[in-house]
Structure formats: C-alpha cells, structure tokens
Amino acid sequence: MFRFRNVDVSRLGTFDSGQLLCIPDGLTLVAGRNGTGKTTIAEALRREYYDAKRTTSESRDQEVPSWLIFFNDSVQMPYGAVHWAPLASLMSCRREFFTRRRDIESDLTKNIRLLLRDKIESRVSKFSTRVTSPEQMLVTLTDDGALVVVTESGEQIIDYFQAMGERLALYLSINAAVRNLLCLDVPFVVDSQLGQFDKAVLSACYQFIAEVRKQSIVLESNFVVEALGVEPRIRIAQDPITGISTIEKVAPLAQEYCEVTCI
C-alpha cells in the first residue's frame, strides 16, 4: 500500500533549498506558525500521492475519494440531518454500505462516542440536557447519505452537530468508519483543522487520528500543538527577515496514545 517516505519541498512556496521531509509510519505532527509553509507541504503530499497512483495499477486505491486522504478547509463536512453529498456519492457505487449497514453504523456509533466522551462527561456541554453518557448515543445511516444521531430513547439530536467542532468530530468518525468498511489502507493528511476543536474535544480527536490510521500527517499551528502538550516530530522555522522557511527540528517520536483503541 502507498506510504509517504521522503518528500522534497525544496524551493516550494517559502521553503529554502535542500528541504526534505522524512515521514515514517504512524503519526507525524508538523508544527509551524501561520504562513510558514504547512499548506505548501500538504499540497506537495497531494501531488506525490496522485503522481504515484498514476504510475501504478492499483485501481482500487485510485478510486479513493480525496476527502478520505486530505482534510483541509476545502473539504465539505456533514451538516445536521441533511444528506452529505460526498458520502452519498461514495455509497452509490459501493454495495458494502448496504450489505454491511450494521457494521458501519456500529463503527460510527463507537467512534462518535469516543470522540465526544470527555465533552459529554464534563456535564457542561450542550449535550448534557439530552445525553449524560456517551453510551446513550446511537448513529444510523440513511440511504441518501444522511447520518441520524439519536438518544437511547429515540430522540434525534443530530442538530447538536451543526457547530464546527461537532461537525469535525462527525467527519472524523465517518472517515474512519468508511476506511474500515472498505478495508482502505491509505495515509491521512490533516492540514490545520484541529484548531477548530474546543479543548474538551481537541485531545480526543488528536488521539483518534494517531490510532486510526497506519500513516497520518497532521500539520498544525504552534498554539494548537502547545494546547495538545505534545512534541512534534517536525518544526518549521521561518527567518523573520527573509521569510524563508526551513525544517528546523526532527524530534523523537511524538507521544504515543497506546491506551486508545478505536475503529
């Protein structure tokens, strides 16, 4: 299966010459201030991935939608109870979504419970009036790509997922469940999205990304990395005078989250 290894970003965007990213399996956290080149790295990864796919015969991987691999501001996210077009499009050509409906609904339920556990158990979230425990939430998938989140009593609470943080959590849950259903082993690149989570969800979502993919690259601003309290593998430094960016530091392995098990 495809993996990113050595990605040359020399003279791309703000990067200086001789800038090579060495990306191992597992989670690679890249930290840098806004404007230092994180999105440039994401675009370099995108080009390398699609260039590699064009030169292979792995047609199944070539059919993987972009949103399952690259997550950035341009990715549409689920919203309320309205069907999510990217998921509906994928469902229309993959019969597994119907023959294994219970499997994906089980995965979706386990994932969203894990992602929102800390927020719900804090008793200060908007869920507290309807859900006092993550185990009281169930997720179902309709034929047109809509997700329905209900309490164990049958009350629909999907409208609670209209805020940005909850929509991002729902997106991660869907991404992981689809990968599992279709047995997809492809990298996941997250470009500066974690800063949109509140603190009650941020750490859980980072742990989720760290555990659910064989190879993940998370590009984030310094302030988000500081909030996570983890050491990135790669830091991007930028000369304040010239504006030239360099890969400054390759740290030991990022903090592992072995205690988290998810789909």
Buried (B, 14 or more C-beta within 10 A) or exposed (E): EBEBEEBEBEEBBBBBEEBEBEBEEBBBBBBBBEBBBBBBBBBBBBEBBEEBBEEEEEEEBEEBEBBBBBBBEEBEBBBEBEBBEBBBEBBEEBEBBEEBBEBBBBBBBBBBBBBBBBBBBEEEBBBEEBBEEBEBBBBBBEEEBBBBBBBEEEEEBBEBBEEEBBBBBBBBBBBBBBBBBBEBEBBBBBBBBBEBBEEBBBBBBBBBBBBBBEBBBBBBBBEBBEBBEBBBBBBBBBEEEEEBBBBEEEEEEBBEBEEBEBB
